[in-house]
């Protein structure tokens, strides 16, 4: 996440939401990437329906920005996987930056959006 320089990791929650459209095909690849980048993962939570084909993994990130960004970029390269990044600043719980808006071609979403 591209945050002001005065914020430290203790000042915000950096979260990746990883939606896997076809768990039977892609979950192994996703879990391998997450294991490869375990040094930037603080918490990992997997959600799915027993009979469902889709799954959601919520990952709380830690560590250096380059490592977090590298993991996000690698996950986004996978087919049938949608990645959204959300950053909550602890100083103001109403502030939320969603970096996934950078992916769209719509010019109004070229910059992170702040919810108030």
C-alpha positions in Angstrom: 0.0 0.0 0.0 1.2 3.4 -0.8 0.8 5.3 2.5 2.2 8.5 3.8 5.8 8.1 5.0 5.0 9.0 8.6 2.8 5.8 9.1 4.4 2.7 10.4 3.1 -0.9 10.2 1.7 -0.3 13.7 -0.5 2.5 12.3 -2.5 0.6 9.8 -4.0 -2.8 8.8 -2.9 -3.9 5.3 -5.3 -6.6 4.1 -5.4 -8.7 0.9 -8.7 -10.4 0.0 -8.0 -13.3 -2.4 -11.1 -14.7 -4.1 -10.6 -18.1 -5.8 -13.2 -18.8 -8.4 -12.4 -22.5 -8.9 -10.9 -23.9 -5.7 -10.3 -27.4 -7.1 -8.0 -26.0 -9.8 -6.3 -22.9 -8.3 -6.2 -23.3 -4.5 -2.9 -25.3 -4.6 -1.2 -22.5 -6.6 -2.5 -19.8 -4.3 -1.5 -21.6 -1.1 2.0 -22.3 -2.6 2.4 -18.5 -3.3 1.2 -17.7 0.2 3.7 -20.2 1.7 6.5 -18.7 -0.4 5.7 -15.2 1.0 5.0 -16.3 4.6 7.5 -13.6 5.8 4.9 -10.9 4.9 1.9 -12.6 6.3 0.7 -11.9 9.9 -2.7 -13.6 9.7 -4.4 -15.8 7.1 -8.1 -16.9 7.2 -9.8 -19.1 4.6 -13.5 -19.1 4.0 -15.5 -21.4 1.8 -18.8 -23.4 1.5 -18.4 -27.2 1.9 -20.0 -27.9 -1.5 -19.0 -24.6 -3.1 -16.4 -24.2 -5.9 -15.3 -20.7 -4.7 -13.2 -19.6 -1.8 -12.0 -16.5 -0.1 -8.7 -16.0 1.7 -8.2 -12.9 3.9 -4.6 -12.1 4.6 -3.3 -9.5 7.0 0.1 -8.3 5.8 3.2 -7.3 7.7 6.8 -6.5 6.8 8.4 -4.5 4.0 6.3 -2.9 1.3 8.3 -4.5 -1.5 7.5 -8.0 -0.2 3.9 -7.2 0.3 3.6 -5.7 -3.2 5.5 -8.6 -4.8 3.1 -11.2 -3.3 0.1 -9.2 -4.5 1.5 -8.9 -8.0 2.1 -12.7 -8.2 -1.4 -13.5 -7.0 -2.9 -11.2 -9.6 -1.2 -13.1 -12.3 -3.1 -16.3 -11.5 -6.2 -17.1 -13.6 -9.5 -17.4 -11.8 -8.2 -15.4 -8.8 -9.3 -11.9 -7.9 -7.2 -9.9 -5.5 -8.3 -6.8 -3.6 -6.1 -4.8 -1.2 -7.6 -2.8 1.5 -5.7 -0.6 4.0 -7.3 0.7 7.2 -5.4 3.5 9.0 -5.7 3.0 12.8 -5.4 6.7 13.5 -8.8 7.3 11.9 -11.0 4.2 11.7 -13.1 5.9 9.0 -10.2 6.0 6.5 -9.9 3.1 4.1 -7.8 2.9 1.0 -8.6 0.3 -1.6 -5.8 -0.2 -4.1 -7.7 -2.5 -6.3 -9.2 0.5 -8.0 -5.9 1.0 -9.7 -6.7 -2.0 -11.9 -9.7 -0.4 -13.6 -9.6 1.5 -16.9 -12.1 4.0 -15.6 -10.2 7.3 -15.1 -12.2 8.2 -11.9 -10.6 5.2 -10.1 -7.0 5.8 -11.0 -6.2 7.0 -7.5 -7.0 5.2 -4.2 -10.4 6.1 -2.9 -10.8 7.2 0.7 -14.1 6.3 2.4 -15.3 8.9 5.0 
